[in-house]
Amino acid sequence: MEIYLVRHTETICEKGICYGQTDVDIAVPFDKIFGRIISELPSEAIIFSSPLKRCVILAKHIQENIKAISYQEDERLKEMNFGDWELKSWNEIPSEELNPWMEDFVNIKVSNGESFVELHERVGQFLSEAISTTNHPIIIVAHAGIIRSILCHQSSLPLRDAFKNKVDFGQVIKIDF
């Protein structure tokens, strides 16, 4: 089955800000980037999106420009929950919190947030359901963390190596699952 993983475009957040599940907007203009993204997608597909507006804006544009069999927003496609770190500069997160997480982001939970393994579990549940319901191509509009998790599911890459998968803003990655 063809799955197209689409990362949202750049946000209005300054570089170096941890924004995870905070519902931030995308930077403008984005028309040219959206056009390029559409050109890399199938003409007909089922569309799933994170409910965060930085994904929804793009997903709705895709829905309007291809033959969308269906469109659904799914909470499990939200970016990692960074809890107390949301909207903080990475530089202002106390090193006694950040360093252990940097050493083992897979298992260590962010205070009032989640670990990468928890994100990976919810993404796995989503994938099992999404794949079992169709033979049509699927477009998933989401975040770098979600896309890295899906790529780990697809390739059996260990979670600790998830960041070996580079995922740029507005990137389309086609996989067969």
C-alpha positions in Angstrom: 0.0 0.0 0.0 1.3 3.5 -0.9 1.5 5.9 2.0 2.5 9.5 1.4 3.9 11.2 4.6 3.7 14.9 4.4 5.3 17.2 6.9 3.6 20.6 7.5 5.4 23.7 6.2 7.3 26.1 8.4 5.6 27.6 11.4 5.5 31.2 12.7 7.6 30.0 15.7 11.1 31.3 16.0 13.9 28.8 15.4 14.9 27.0 18.7 11.4 27.0 20.2 9.9 23.8 21.5 6.3 23.8 20.3 5.2 20.2 20.1 1.4 20.1 20.6 1.0 23.8 20.8 -1.4 24.9 18.0 0.8 27.3 16.1 0.1 28.8 12.7 2.2 28.3 9.5 4.3 31.0 8.0 3.1 32.8 4.9 3.4 32.7 1.9 2.9 29.0 1.4 1.1 28.8 -1.9 4.2 27.9 -4.0 5.2 25.2 -1.4 1.6 23.8 -1.3 1.7 23.6 -5.2 4.9 21.6 -5.1 3.5 19.2 -2.4 0.4 18.6 -4.5 2.5 17.7 -7.5 4.2 14.9 -5.5 0.9 13.3 -4.4 -1.5 10.8 -6.1 -4.5 12.2 -7.8 -6.8 10.2 -5.5 -6.3 9.2 -1.9 -7.6 8.9 1.6 -6.3 11.8 3.7 -5.5 11.8 7.4 -4.2 14.8 9.3 -3.1 15.9 12.7 -5.8 18.2 14.1 -3.2 20.9 14.7 -3.8 23.9 12.4 -0.3 23.8 10.9 -1.3 20.4 9.4 -5.0 21.0 8.9 -4.4 24.1 6.6 -2.2 21.9 4.3 -4.5 18.9 4.5 -7.6 20.9 3.5 -5.7 22.3 0.6 -4.7 18.8 -0.5 -8.4 17.7 -0.1 -9.5 20.6 -2.4 -6.9 19.8 -5.0 -7.1 16.0 -5.4 -9.9 13.5 -5.4 -10.2 12.9 -1.7 -11.9 9.6 -1.0 -12.2 10.7 2.6 -10.7 13.2 5.0 -10.2 12.6 8.8 -8.3 14.4 11.5 -6.9 12.1 14.2 -5.6 13.1 17.6 -3.0 10.3 17.5 -1.2 12.2 14.7 -0.4 15.2 17.0 3.3 15.9 17.5 5.0 14.8 20.7 3.6 16.3 23.8 6.4 18.3 25.3 4.5 19.2 28.5 6.2 21.8 30.6 8.6 22.6 27.7 6.0 23.8 25.3 6.8 27.2 23.8 10.1 27.4 25.7 13.4 27.9 24.0 15.4 24.8 24.0 18.2 26.9 25.7 16.0 27.8 28.6 15.1 24.3 29.6 17.1 23.4 32.7 20.0 21.1 31.8 19.0 18.7 34.7 15.8 18.1 32.8 17.0 18.3 29.2 20.2 16.3 29.5 18.7 13.0 30.7 16.0 13.3 28.0 18.6 14.0 25.3 20.4 10.8 26.5 17.2 8.7 26.3 14.4 10.6 24.6 12.9 7.2 23.7 12.0 6.2 27.2 12.2 9.4 29.4 9.0 11.4 29.6 9.1 15.2 29.5 7.5 16.6 32.6 3.7 16.6 32.1 4.4 15.3 28.5 5.2 12.0 26.9 8.1 9.9 25.8 8.9 8.9 22.2 7.9 5.3 22.9 4.4 6.6 24.0 4.2 8.6 20.8 5.3 5.5 18.8 2.6 3.4 20.4 -0.2 5.8 19.5 1.1 6.1 16.0 1.2 2.2 15.7 -2.4 2.0 16.8 -3.3 4.6 14.2 -1.4 2.8 11.4 -3.0 -0.6 12.2 -6.5 1.0 11.9 -5.8 3.1 8.8 -4.1 0.4 6.8 -6.7 -2.3 7.6 -9.6 -0.2 6.2 -8.4 0.5 2.7 -6.5 -0.5 -0.4 -6.4 3.1 -1.7 -3.3 5.3 -1.3 -3.1 7.2 2.0 -1.8 10.7 2.6 -0.8 11.5 6.2 -0.2 15.2 7.0 1.7 15.4 10.2 4.8 16.4 12.1 8.4 15.3 12.1 8.1 13.1 15.2 5.1 11.3 13.8 6.7 10.8 10.4 9.9 9.5 12.0 7.8 7.1 14.1 6.0 5.8 11.0 9.4 5.3 9.2 10.6 3.3 12.3 7.4 1.1 12.1 8.0 0.6 8.3 11.7 -0.2 8.4 12.1 -1.7 11.9 14.6 1.1 12.6 15.2 1.2 16.4 13.5 4.3 18.0 16.8 5.6 19.3 17.9 6.0 15.6 14.7 7.8 14.5 16.5 11.1 14.0 18.6 9.4 11.2 15.4 10.0 9.2 15.7 13.7 8.1 12.2 15.2 7.7 12.1 18.7 6.3 9.3 21.2 6.4 6.9 20.5 3.5 8.7 17.2 2.6 6.7 14.4 1.0 8.0 10.9 1.7 6.4 8.0 -0.2 6.6 4.6 1.4 5.1 1.2 0.7 3.6 -0.4 3.8 
